[in-house]
Protein backbone atom coordinates (compact mmCIF):
# COMPACT_ATOMS: atom_id res chain seq x y z
CA UNK A 1 0.00 0.00 0.00
CA UNK A 2 1.13 3.54 -0.62
CA UNK A 3 1.33 6.13 2.14
CA UNK A 4 -1.61 7.92 0.52
CA UNK A 5 -3.69 4.75 0.67
CA UNK A 6 -2.85 4.18 4.34
CA UNK A 7 -3.65 7.82 5.08
CA UNK A 8 -7.03 7.48 3.34
CA UNK A 9 -7.86 4.39 5.40
CA UNK A 10 -6.92 6.19 8.63
CA UNK A 11 -9.10 9.17 7.65
CA UNK A 12 -12.00 6.79 7.04
CA UNK A 13 -11.38 5.18 10.43
CA UNK A 14 -11.69 8.61 12.06
CA UNK A 15 -15.24 8.85 10.76
CA UNK A 16 -16.21 5.22 11.47
CA UNK A 17 -14.57 5.00 14.90
CA UNK A 18 -12.41 2.02 13.95
CA UNK A 19 -8.89 1.63 15.34
CA UNK A 20 -9.35 4.18 18.14
CA UNK A 21 -10.95 6.65 15.75
CA UNK A 22 -8.16 6.41 13.21
CA UNK A 23 -5.29 6.54 15.71
CA UNK A 24 -3.66 3.55 14.04
CA UNK A 25 -3.66 1.28 11.02
CA UNK A 26 -2.61 -2.34 10.97
CA UNK A 27 -2.14 -5.16 8.55
CA UNK A 28 -0.22 -8.39 9.13
CA UNK A 29 3.10 -7.59 10.84
CA UNK A 30 2.71 -3.83 10.50
CA UNK A 31 1.19 -1.25 12.84
CA UNK A 32 1.26 2.47 12.00
CA UNK A 33 0.38 4.88 14.81
CA UNK A 34 -0.59 8.49 14.14
CA UNK A 35 1.53 9.98 16.93
CA UNK A 36 4.92 9.17 18.43
CA UNK A 37 5.80 7.96 21.91
CA UNK A 38 5.49 5.06 24.29
CA UNK A 39 2.07 6.15 25.67
CA UNK A 40 0.59 6.03 22.15
CA UNK A 41 2.09 2.59 21.53
CA UNK A 42 0.78 1.26 24.84
CA UNK A 43 -2.70 2.62 24.10
CA UNK A 44 -2.77 0.94 20.69
CA UNK A 45 -1.46 -2.41 21.96
CA UNK A 46 -4.05 -2.39 24.76
CA UNK A 47 -6.76 -1.71 22.19
CA UNK A 48 -5.51 -4.51 19.92
CA UNK A 49 -5.57 -6.91 22.88
CA UNK A 50 -9.05 -5.81 24.00
CA UNK A 51 -10.45 -6.07 20.47
CA UNK A 52 -8.88 -9.50 19.88
CA UNK A 53 -6.92 -8.20 16.89
CA UNK A 54 -3.38 -8.48 18.30
CA UNK A 55 -2.77 -11.94 16.82
CA UNK A 56 -3.76 -10.66 13.38
CA UNK A 57 -1.50 -7.64 13.62
CA UNK A 58 1.53 -9.45 15.08
CA UNK A 59 2.91 -12.84 14.19
CA UNK A 60 4.22 -15.00 17.01
CA UNK A 61 7.93 -15.68 16.70
CA UNK A 62 9.04 -19.15 17.67
CA UNK A 63 12.56 -19.91 18.88
CA UNK A 64 13.53 -21.48 15.54
CA UNK A 65 12.35 -18.34 13.70
CA UNK A 66 15.01 -16.32 15.50
CA UNK A 67 17.78 -18.85 14.84
CA UNK A 68 17.65 -18.22 11.08
CA UNK A 69 18.60 -14.53 11.43
Jmol script that loads the backbone (N, CA, C; Angstrom):
load data "model"
ATOM      1  N   UNK A   1       0.847  -1.192   0.000  1.00  0.00           N
ATOM      2  CA  UNK A   1       0.000   0.000   0.000  1.00  0.00           C
ATOM      3  C   UNK A   1       0.881   1.240   0.000  1.00  0.00           C
ATOM      4  N   UNK A   2       0.408   2.268  -0.638  1.00  0.00           N
ATOM      5  CA  UNK A   2       1.126   3.535  -0.618  1.00  0.00           C
ATOM      6  C   UNK A   2       0.796   4.296   0.662  1.00  0.00           C
ATOM      7  N   UNK A   3       1.614   5.293   0.976  1.00  0.00           N
ATOM      8  CA  UNK A   3       1.331   6.133   2.140  1.00  0.00           C
ATOM      9  C   UNK A   3      -0.001   6.849   1.981  1.00  0.00           C
ATOM     10  N   UNK A   4      -0.320   7.259   0.759  1.00  0.00           N
ATOM     11  CA  UNK A   4      -1.608   7.916   0.516  1.00  0.00           C
ATOM     12  C   UNK A   4      -2.776   6.976   0.794  1.00  0.00           C
ATOM     13  N   UNK A   5      -2.626   5.719   0.427  1.00  0.00           N
ATOM     14  CA  UNK A   5      -3.694   4.746   0.669  1.00  0.00           C
ATOM     15  C   UNK A   5      -3.876   4.505   2.164  1.00  0.00           C
ATOM     16  N   UNK A   6      -2.768   4.365   2.891  1.00  0.00           N
ATOM     17  CA  UNK A   6      -2.847   4.180   4.345  1.00  0.00           C
ATOM     18  C   UNK A   6      -3.481   5.409   4.983  1.00  0.00           C
ATOM     19  N   UNK A   7      -3.079   6.588   4.550  1.00  0.00           N
ATOM     20  CA  UNK A   7      -3.650   7.822   5.077  1.00  0.00           C
ATOM     21  C   UNK A   7      -5.155   7.891   4.826  1.00  0.00           C
ATOM     22  N   UNK A   8      -5.591   7.475   3.656  1.00  0.00           N
ATOM     23  CA  UNK A   8      -7.027   7.475   3.336  1.00  0.00           C
ATOM     24  C   UNK A   8      -7.789   6.518   4.247  1.00  0.00           C
ATOM     25  N   UNK A   9      -7.209   5.365   4.497  1.00  0.00           N
ATOM     26  CA  UNK A   9      -7.860   4.395   5.400  1.00  0.00           C
ATOM     27  C   UNK A   9      -7.967   4.992   6.799  1.00  0.00           C
ATOM     28  N   UNK A  10      -6.892   5.610   7.283  1.00  0.00           N
ATOM     29  CA  UNK A  10      -6.919   6.193   8.627  1.00  0.00           C
ATOM     30  C   UNK A  10      -7.937   7.332   8.724  1.00  0.00           C
ATOM     31  N   UNK A  11      -8.070   8.115   7.660  1.00  0.00           N
ATOM     32  CA  UNK A  11      -9.103   9.168   7.651  1.00  0.00           C
ATOM     33  C   UNK A  11     -10.493   8.546   7.729  1.00  0.00           C
ATOM     34  N   UNK A  12     -10.706   7.461   6.990  1.00  0.00           N
ATOM     35  CA  UNK A  12     -12.003   6.785   7.039  1.00  0.00           C
ATOM     36  C   UNK A  12     -12.268   6.248   8.440  1.00  0.00           C
ATOM     37  N   UNK A  13     -11.228   5.691   9.071  1.00  0.00           N
ATOM     38  CA  UNK A  13     -11.383   5.178  10.435  1.00  0.00           C
ATOM     39  C   UNK A  13     -11.780   6.282  11.411  1.00  0.00           C
ATOM     40  N   UNK A  14     -11.308   7.504  11.183  1.00  0.00           N
ATOM     41  CA  UNK A  14     -11.692   8.613  12.061  1.00  0.00           C
ATOM     42  C   UNK A  14     -13.199   8.837  12.030  1.00  0.00           C
ATOM     43  N   UNK A  15     -13.793   8.628  10.864  1.00  0.00           N
ATOM     44  CA  UNK A  15     -15.238   8.847  10.757  1.00  0.00           C
ATOM     45  C   UNK A  15     -16.049   7.635  11.203  1.00  0.00           C
ATOM     46  N   UNK A  16     -15.470   6.426  11.087  1.00  0.00           N
ATOM     47  CA  UNK A  16     -16.212   5.220  11.472  1.00  0.00           C
ATOM     48  C   UNK A  16     -15.955   4.803  12.916  1.00  0.00           C
ATOM     49  N   UNK A  17     -14.893   5.358  13.519  1.00  0.00           N
ATOM     50  CA  UNK A  17     -14.568   4.995  14.897  1.00  0.00           C
ATOM     51  C   UNK A  17     -13.651   3.790  15.023  1.00  0.00           C
ATOM     52  N   UNK A  18     -13.283   3.188  13.905  1.00  0.00           N
ATOM     53  CA  UNK A  18     -12.410   2.018  13.954  1.00  0.00           C
ATOM     54  C   UNK A  18     -10.999   2.413  14.404  1.00  0.00           C
ATOM     55  N   UNK A  19     -10.299   1.468  14.968  1.00  0.00           N
ATOM     56  CA  UNK A  19      -8.886   1.633  15.345  1.00  0.00           C
ATOM     57  C   UNK A  19      -8.670   2.908  16.157  1.00  0.00           C
ATOM     58  N   UNK A  20      -9.423   3.006  17.252  1.00  0.00           N
ATOM     59  CA  UNK A  20      -9.353   4.179  18.139  1.00  0.00           C
ATOM     60  C   UNK A  20      -9.568   5.471  17.366  1.00  0.00           C
ATOM     61  N   UNK A  21     -10.595   5.476  16.558  1.00  0.00           N
ATOM     62  CA  UNK A  21     -10.953   6.652  15.749  1.00  0.00           C
ATOM     63  C   UNK A  21      -9.828   7.088  14.818  1.00  0.00           C
ATOM     64  N   UNK A  22      -9.204   6.108  14.179  1.00  0.00           N
ATOM     65  CA  UNK A  22      -8.157   6.413  13.209  1.00  0.00           C
ATOM     66  C   UNK A  22      -6.789   6.666  13.804  1.00  0.00           C
ATOM     67  N   UNK A  23      -6.590   6.316  15.066  1.00  0.00           N
ATOM     68  CA  UNK A  23      -5.293   6.535  15.708  1.00  0.00           C
ATOM     69  C   UNK A  23      -4.219   5.592  15.182  1.00  0.00           C
ATOM     70  N   UNK A  24      -4.644   4.480  14.577  1.00  0.00           N
ATOM     71  CA  UNK A  24      -3.664   3.549  14.036  1.00  0.00           C
ATOM     72  C   UNK A  24      -4.241   2.768  12.873  1.00  0.00           C
ATOM     73  N   UNK A  25      -3.339   2.156  12.130  1.00  0.00           N
ATOM     74  CA  UNK A  25      -3.664   1.278  11.016  1.00  0.00           C
ATOM     75  C   UNK A  25      -2.827   0.028  11.200  1.00  0.00           C
ATOM     76  N   UNK A  26      -3.421  -1.126  10.922  1.00  0.00           N
ATOM     77  CA  UNK A  26      -2.611  -2.342  10.970  1.00  0.00           C
ATOM     78  C   UNK A  26      -2.974  -3.271   9.830  1.00  0.00           C
ATOM     79  N   UNK A  27      -1.983  -4.006   9.414  1.00  0.00           N
ATOM     80  CA  UNK A  27      -2.136  -5.165   8.553  1.00  0.00           C
ATOM     81  C   UNK A  27      -1.108  -6.165   9.068  1.00  0.00           C
ATOM     82  N   UNK A  28      -1.083  -7.347   8.565  1.00  0.00           N
ATOM     83  CA  UNK A  28      -0.216  -8.386   9.130  1.00  0.00           C
ATOM     84  C   UNK A  28       1.224  -7.899   9.270  1.00  0.00           C
ATOM     85  N   UNK A  29       1.717  -7.953  10.487  1.00  0.00           N
ATOM     86  CA  UNK A  29       3.095  -7.592  10.840  1.00  0.00           C
ATOM     87  C   UNK A  29       3.450  -6.131  10.609  1.00  0.00           C
ATOM     88  N   UNK A  30       2.456  -5.251  10.629  1.00  0.00           N
ATOM     89  CA  UNK A  30       2.713  -3.825  10.497  1.00  0.00           C
ATOM     90  C   UNK A  30       1.645  -3.051  11.268  1.00  0.00           C
ATOM     91  N   UNK A  31       2.094  -2.149  12.131  1.00  0.00           N
ATOM     92  CA  UNK A  31       1.186  -1.247  12.842  1.00  0.00           C
ATOM     93  C   UNK A  31       1.728   0.163  12.665  1.00  0.00           C
ATOM     94  N   UNK A  32       0.893   1.062  12.157  1.00  0.00           N
ATOM     95  CA  UNK A  32       1.261   2.467  11.997  1.00  0.00           C
ATOM     96  C   UNK A  32       0.407   3.268  12.969  1.00  0.00           C
ATOM     97  N   UNK A  33       1.071   4.078  13.795  1.00  0.00           N
ATOM     98  CA  UNK A  33       0.384   4.876  14.811  1.00  0.00           C
ATOM     99  C   UNK A  33       0.508   6.343  14.427  1.00  0.00           C
ATOM    100  N   UNK A  34      -0.562   7.110  14.626  1.00  0.00           N
ATOM    101  CA  UNK A  34      -0.592   8.490  14.143  1.00  0.00           C
ATOM    102  C   UNK A  34       0.200   9.483  14.978  1.00  0.00           C
ATOM    103  N   UNK A  35       0.713   9.069  16.122  1.00  0.00           N
ATOM    104  CA  UNK A  35       1.525   9.976  16.931  1.00  0.00           C
ATOM    105  C   UNK A  35       2.660   9.195  17.588  1.00  0.00           C
ATOM    106  N   UNK A  36       3.767   9.861  17.870  1.00  0.00           N
ATOM    107  CA  UNK A  36       4.923   9.168  18.431  1.00  0.00           C
ATOM    108  C   UNK A  36       4.809   8.966  19.935  1.00  0.00           C
ATOM    109  N   UNK A  37       5.661   8.096  20.466  1.00  0.00           N
ATOM    110  CA  UNK A  37       5.801   7.958  21.906  1.00  0.00           C
ATOM    111  C   UNK A  37       5.277   6.654  22.464  1.00  0.00           C
ATOM    112  N   UNK A  38       5.865   6.295  23.581  1.00  0.00           N
ATOM    113  CA  UNK A  38       5.492   5.061  24.287  1.00  0.00           C
ATOM    114  C   UNK A  38       4.029   5.067  24.714  1.00  0.00           C
ATOM    115  N   UNK A  39       3.491   6.168  25.279  1.00  0.00           N
ATOM    116  CA  UNK A  39       2.073   6.155  25.673  1.00  0.00           C
ATOM    117  C   UNK A  39       1.137   5.814  24.510  1.00  0.00           C
ATOM    118  N   UNK A  40       1.431   6.331  23.321  1.00  0.00           N
ATOM    119  CA  UNK A  40       0.588   6.029  22.154  1.00  0.00           C
ATOM    120  C   UNK A  40       0.691   4.553  21.787  1.00  0.00           C
ATOM    121  N   UNK A  41       1.899   4.007  21.845  1.00  0.00           N
ATOM    122  CA  UNK A  41       2.088   2.588  21.532  1.00  0.00           C
ATOM    123  C   UNK A  41       1.347   1.718  22.531  1.00  0.00           C
ATOM    124  N   UNK A  42       1.460   2.036  23.802  1.00  0.00           N
ATOM    125  CA  UNK A  42       0.775   1.261  24.844  1.00  0.00           C
ATOM    126  C   UNK A  42      -0.734   1.310  24.643  1.00  0.00           C
ATOM    127  N   UNK A  43      -1.256   2.480  24.326  1.00  0.00           N
ATOM    128  CA  UNK A  43      -2.701   2.618  24.098  1.00  0.00           C
ATOM    129  C   UNK A  43      -3.157   1.737  22.937  1.00  0.00           C
ATOM    130  N   UNK A  44      -2.408   1.736  21.853  1.00  0.00           N
ATOM    131  CA  UNK A  44      -2.774   0.940  20.687  1.00  0.00           C
ATOM    132  C   UNK A  44      -2.671  -0.548  20.987  1.00  0.00           C
ATOM    133  N   UNK A  45      -1.604  -0.979  21.641  1.00  0.00           N
ATOM    134  CA  UNK A  45      -1.460  -2.406  21.961  1.00  0.00           C
ATOM    135  C   UNK A  45      -2.582  -2.853  22.900  1.00  0.00           C
ATOM    136  N   UNK A  46      -2.917  -2.045  23.880  1.00  0.00           N
ATOM    137  CA  UNK A  46      -4.050  -2.391  24.762  1.00  0.00           C
ATOM    138  C   UNK A  46      -5.336  -2.535  23.963  1.00  0.00           C
ATOM    139  N   UNK A  47      -5.551  -1.636  23.010  1.00  0.00           N
ATOM    140  CA  UNK A  47      -6.760  -1.707  22.190  1.00  0.00           C
ATOM    141  C   UNK A  47      -6.759  -2.962  21.318  1.00  0.00           C
ATOM    142  N   UNK A  48      -5.604  -3.285  20.740  1.00  0.00           N
ATOM    143  CA  UNK A  48      -5.507  -4.505  19.925  1.00  0.00           C
ATOM    144  C   UNK A  48      -5.795  -5.746  20.756  1.00  0.00           C
ATOM    145  N   UNK A  49      -5.299  -5.777  21.983  1.00  0.00           N
ATOM    146  CA  UNK A  49      -5.566  -6.911  22.876  1.00  0.00           C
ATOM    147  C   UNK A  49      -7.060  -6.978  23.205  1.00  0.00           C
ATOM    148  N   UNK A  50      -7.633  -5.844  23.610  1.00  0.00           N
ATOM    149  CA  UNK A  50      -9.049  -5.811  24.002  1.00  0.00           C
ATOM    150  C   UNK A  50      -9.976  -6.176  22.850  1.00  0.00           C
ATOM    151  N   UNK A  51      -9.598  -5.799  21.631  1.00  0.00           N
ATOM    152  CA  UNK A  51     -10.451  -6.071  20.474  1.00  0.00           C
ATOM    153  C   UNK A  51     -10.206  -7.458  19.880  1.00  0.00           C
ATOM    154  N   UNK A  52      -9.186  -8.166  20.396  1.00  0.00           N
ATOM    155  CA  UNK A  52      -8.879  -9.496  19.881  1.00  0.00           C
ATOM    156  C   UNK A  52      -8.135  -9.477  18.561  1.00  0.00           C
ATOM    157  N   UNK A  53      -7.586  -8.327  18.182  1.00  0.00           N
ATOM    158  CA  UNK A  53      -6.916  -8.201  16.888  1.00  0.00           C
ATOM    159  C   UNK A  53      -5.385  -8.307  16.973  1.00  0.00           C
ATOM    160  N   UNK A  54      -4.835  -8.458  18.164  1.00  0.00           N
ATOM    161  CA  UNK A  54      -3.379  -8.476  18.301  1.00  0.00           C
ATOM    162  C   UNK A  54      -2.745  -9.617  17.512  1.00  0.00           C
ATOM    163  N   UNK A  55      -3.338 -10.794  17.555  1.00  0.00           N
ATOM    164  CA  UNK A  55      -2.766 -11.938  16.824  1.00  0.00           C
ATOM    165  C   UNK A  55      -2.780 -11.708  15.314  1.00  0.00           C
ATOM    166  N   UNK A  56      -3.736 -10.965  14.802  1.00  0.00           N
ATOM    167  CA  UNK A  56      -3.764 -10.660  13.381  1.00  0.00           C
ATOM    168  C   UNK A  56      -2.718  -9.635  12.998  1.00  0.00           C
ATOM    169  N   UNK A  57      -2.456  -8.709  13.907  1.00  0.00           N
ATOM    170  CA  UNK A  57      -1.497  -7.645  13.621  1.00  0.00           C
ATOM    171  C   UNK A  57      -0.054  -8.080  13.831  1.00  0.00           C
ATOM    172  N   UNK A  58       0.170  -9.039  14.721  1.00  0.00           N
ATOM    173  CA  UNK A  58       1.533  -9.446  15.076  1.00  0.00           C
ATOM    174  C   UNK A  58       1.667 -10.959  15.008  1.00  0.00           C
ATOM    175  N   UNK A  59       2.640 -11.398  14.253  1.00  0.00           N
ATOM    176  CA  UNK A  59       2.907 -12.838  14.186  1.00  0.00           C
ATOM    177  C   UNK A  59       3.726 -13.261  15.399  1.00  0.00           C
ATOM    178  N   UNK A  60       3.467 -14.437  15.893  1.00  0.00           N
ATOM    179  CA  UNK A  60       4.222 -14.998  17.006  1.00  0.00           C
ATOM    180  C   UNK A  60       5.536 -15.555  16.486  1.00  0.00           C
ATOM    181  N   UNK A  61       6.633 -15.134  17.083  1.00  0.00           N
ATOM    182  CA  UNK A  61       7.935 -15.680  16.704  1.00  0.00           C
ATOM    183  C   UNK A  61       8.243 -16.882  17.585  1.00  0.00           C
ATOM    184  N   UNK A  62       8.621 -17.959  16.938  1.00  0.00           N
ATOM    185  CA  UNK A  62       9.044 -19.153  17.667  1.00  0.00           C
ATOM    186  C   UNK A  62      10.561 -19.105  17.790  1.00  0.00           C
ATOM    187  N   UNK A  63      11.119 -19.882  18.679  1.00  0.00           N
ATOM    188  CA  UNK A  63      12.564 -19.907  18.881  1.00  0.00           C
ATOM    189  C   UNK A  63      13.320 -20.206  17.610  1.00  0.00           C
ATOM    190  N   UNK A  64      12.817 -21.129  16.782  1.00  0.00           N
ATOM    191  CA  UNK A  64      13.532 -21.476  15.539  1.00  0.00           C
ATOM    192  C   UNK A  64      13.427 -20.375  14.501  1.00  0.00           C
ATOM    193  N   UNK A  65      12.439 -19.485  14.617  1.00  0.00           N
ATOM    194  CA  UNK A  65      12.345 -18.342  13.695  1.00  0.00           C
ATOM    195  C   UNK A  65      13.519 -17.380  13.929  1.00  0.00           C
ATOM    196  N   UNK A  66      13.925 -17.239  15.160  1.00  0.00           N
ATOM    197  CA  UNK A  66      15.009 -16.316  15.501  1.00  0.00           C
ATOM    198  C   UNK A  66      16.375 -16.884  15.121  1.00  0.00           C
ATOM    199  N   UNK A  67      16.496 -18.206  15.128  1.00  0.00           N
ATOM    200  CA  UNK A  67      17.785 -18.845  14.841  1.00  0.00           C
ATOM    201  C   UNK A  67      18.220 -18.626  13.399  1.00  0.00           C
ATOM    202  N   UNK A  68      17.300 -18.377  12.491  1.00  0.00           N
ATOM    203  CA  UNK A  68      17.648 -18.223  11.079  1.00  0.00           C
ATOM    204  C   UNK A  68      18.189 -16.837  10.744  1.00  0.00           C
ATOM    205  N   UNK A  69      18.127 -15.897  11.690  1.00  0.00           N
ATOM    206  CA  UNK A  69      18.600 -14.533  11.427  1.00  0.00           C
ATOM    207  C   UNK A  69      20.081 -14.388  11.661  1.00  0.00           C
TER     208      UNK A  69
END
end "model"
wireframe off; spacefill off
backbone 0.3
color backbone group
